[in-house]
């Protein structure tokens, strides 16, 4: 999987972990399903206002914040934002 303008690499399966050591391992099909459902999210690292990296995280297994340095900002969002339901 590649995001334009940021480095990329591949894995056989993706492993998402949390700060307590819990983790979930997902194959590519599960990752694609998770992106569509919103359980797998896009994580961006912005350094001093410039996008410097982008990767995937799991909604329930996120361990990205301990790596932040001064000037860093983490933005996590769904790939496919859900549209609000109309009231009609």
ChimeraX attribute file (.defattr): number of C-alpha atoms within 10 A of each C-alpha:
attribute: neighborCount
match mode: 1-to-1
recipient: residues
	/A:1	9
	/A:2	11
	/A:3	10
	/A:4	7
	/A:5	10
	/A:6	12
	/A:7	11
	/A:8	12
	/A:9	6
	/A:10	8
	/A:11	9
	/A:12	8
	/A:13	13
	/A:14	17
	/A:15	14
	/A:16	20
	/A:17	18
	/A:18	15
	/A:19	12
	/A:20	8
	/A:21	9
	/A:22	11
	/A:23	15
	/A:24	12
	/A:25	11
	/A:26	16
	/A:27	12
	/A:28	13
	/A:29	10
	/A:30	14
	/A:31	20
	/A:32	14
	/A:33	12
	/A:34	18
	/A:35	19
	/A:36	16
	/A:37	15
	/A:38	18
	/A:39	17
	/A:40	23
	/A:41	22
	/A:42	18
	/A:43	20
	/A:44	19
	/A:45	19
	/A:46	16
	/A:47	16
	/A:48	11
	/A:49	10
	/A:50	11
	/A:51	15
	/A:52	14
	/A:53	16
	/A:54	21
	/A:55	16
	/A:56	20
	/A:57	25
	/A:58	24
	/A:59	17
	/A:60	14
	/A:61	19
	/A:62	17
	/A:63	15
	/A:64	14
	/A:65	11
	/A:66	7
	/A:67	7
	/A:68	12
	/A:69	9
	/A:70	7
	/A:71	10
	/A:72	17
	/A:73	17
	/A:74	15
	/A:75	11
	/A:76	16
	/A:77	15
	/A:78	19
	/A:79	17
	/A:80	12
	/A:81	10
	/A:82	10
	/A:83	6
	/A:84	6
	/A:85	6
	/A:86	5
	/A:87	4
	/A:88	3
